[in-house]
Amino acid sequence: MTILEAVDMRRSRRSYTGEPLTAADADALNKIISDINKKGNLNFKLVVNNTAAFEKTRATYGFFSGIKNYIVVAGQSSDNLLVKLGYYGEQIVLEATRLGLGTCWVGGNFDKKSVAVPDGVTLYGAILVGYAKNNKTLKEKVISSALKRKTKTIEEMSEGLENAPLWFAGGMKALQKAPSAINLQPVKVRYKDGTVTASVEGKTRHQSVDLGIAMYHFEIGSGGGTWELRNHGKFEKD
Ligand SMILES: Cc1cc2nc3c(=O)[nH]c(=O)nc-3n(C[C@H](O)[C@H](O)[C@H](O)COP(=O)(O)O)c2cc1C
């Protein structure tokens, strides 16, 4: 599976089989996470066979089942940390998708007190990871439709599309498939006088993470480039 195929295939999965990760899958994930931590100077961490953080969360919008494992989403406190966590965390999500694993970002219903992080490290939330049930369960379908898995158009999510080169539309198509908290799709990408920037209007922690995730999707769909990882950050095409 290519990374662009993973963009197409990925869906947030909330019902898992409860099977533990095989040693091969756990090793592969740990390798991906360690590479990303080095690249981004971050503190993502795989937690296996321990779901204490999710035990009290059944009643809220995620109501997950069969969770066995998750990835702690955390990094050294710094400016724009949340944008970075989104950008690098989505790389882990798409690599996990390529391994055939189900994932779901979790920013809300999650007991942060059961996750220990070192001093100076900020915890955002988690990414569930594991073997998703083969087909979406009825419960998952209800949640997906409650979250209205309809999508904004790429015109709604961008400005200057009509004047932009073809790679811009490619970036937008991949960005359109990016996950976002409560499916708000809050990120806007602008093309003006040859310059590409991306921003969110809301100031919530979730929207900063959404911005980083969207930036990574745009980068892949455009065929490559480099983002300034901050609100209104610029994209330098390769
Ligand atoms: C930053 C972030 C936080 C999220 N938090 C939660 C959460 O707390 N509970 C949940 O069930 N889903 C959560 N989601 C998943 C979104 O609801 C989901 O991405 C969105 O509805 C789009 O659906 P899709 O991922 O299947 O494309 C989160 C997604 C993102 C990107």
The ligand as an SDF file (V2000), in Angstrom:
LIG
                    3D

 31 33  0  0  0  0  0  0  0  0999 V2000
   -7.3050   15.7890   16.7500 C   0  0  0  0  0  0  0  0  0  0  0  0
   -8.4260   14.7680   16.7110 C   0  0  0  0  0  0  0  0  0  0  0  0
   -9.0820   14.4030   17.8860 C   0  0  0  0  0  0  0  0  0  0  0  0
  -10.1110   13.4230   17.8240 C   0  0  0  0  0  0  0  0  0  0  0  0
  -10.7000   13.0450   19.0010 N   0  0  0  0  0  0  0  0  0  0  0  0
  -11.6430   12.0480   18.9670 C   0  0  0  0  0  0  0  0  0  0  0  0
  -12.2250   11.5850   20.1900 C   0  0  0  0  0  0  0  0  0  0  0  0
  -11.9170   12.0930   21.2830 O   0  0  0  0  0  0  0  0  0  0  0  0
  -13.1330   10.5750   20.1160 N   0  0  0  0  0  0  0  0  0  0  0  0
  -13.4910   10.0010   18.9040 C   0  0  0  0  0  0  0  0  0  0  0  0
  -14.3120    9.0970   18.8950 O   0  0  0  0  0  0  0  0  0  0  0  0
  -12.9580   10.4360   17.7190 N   0  0  0  0  0  0  0  0  0  0  0  0
  -12.0380   11.4430   17.7340 C   0  0  0  0  0  0  0  0  0  0  0  0
  -11.4690   11.8620   16.5520 N   0  0  0  0  0  0  0  0  0  0  0  0
  -11.8470   11.2430   15.2550 C   0  0  0  0  0  0  0  0  0  0  0  0
  -12.7630   12.1630   14.4190 C   0  0  0  0  0  0  0  0  0  0  0  0
  -14.0800   12.1430   14.9430 O   0  0  0  0  0  0  0  0  0  0  0  0
  -12.7420   11.7120   12.9460 C   0  0  0  0  0  0  0  0  0  0  0  0
  -11.4590   11.8960   12.4400 O   0  0  0  0  0  0  0  0  0  0  0  0
  -13.7190   12.4610   12.0640 C   0  0  0  0  0  0  0  0  0  0  0  0
  -15.0480   12.2360   12.4700 O   0  0  0  0  0  0  0  0  0  0  0  0
  -13.5790   12.0830   10.5700 C   0  0  0  0  0  0  0  0  0  0  0  0
  -13.7860   10.7180   10.3720 O   0  0  0  0  0  0  0  0  0  0  0  0
  -12.6320    9.7990    9.7580 P   0  0  0  0  0  0  0  0  0  0  0  0
  -11.4330    9.9260   10.6370 O   0  0  0  0  0  0  0  0  0  0  0  0
  -13.2120    8.4000    9.7240 O   0  0  0  0  0  0  0  0  0  0  0  0
  -12.3090   10.3240    8.3690 O   0  0  0  0  0  0  0  0  0  0  0  0
  -10.4790   12.8500   16.5840 C   0  0  0  0  0  0  0  0  0  0  0  0
   -9.8000   13.2370   15.4140 C   0  0  0  0  0  0  0  0  0  0  0  0
   -8.7900   14.1780   15.4700 C   0  0  0  0  0  0  0  0  0  0  0  0
   -8.0620   14.5390   14.2180 C   0  0  0  0  0  0  0  0  0  0  0  0
  1  2  1  0
  2  3  1  0
  2 30  2  0
  3  4  2  0
  4  5  1  0
  4 28  1  0
  5  6  2  0
  6  7  1  0
  6 13  1  0
  7  8  2  0
  7  9  1  0
  9 10  1  0
 10 11  2  0
 10 12  1  0
 12 13  2  0
 13 14  1  0
 14 15  1  0
 14 28  1  0
 15 16  1  0
 16 17  1  0
 16 18  1  0
 18 19  1  0
 18 20  1  0
 20 21  1  0
 20 22  1  0
 22 23  1  0
 23 24  1  0
 24 25  2  0
 24 26  1  0
 24 27  1  0
 28 29  2  0
 29 30  1  0
 30 31  1  0
M  END
$$$$
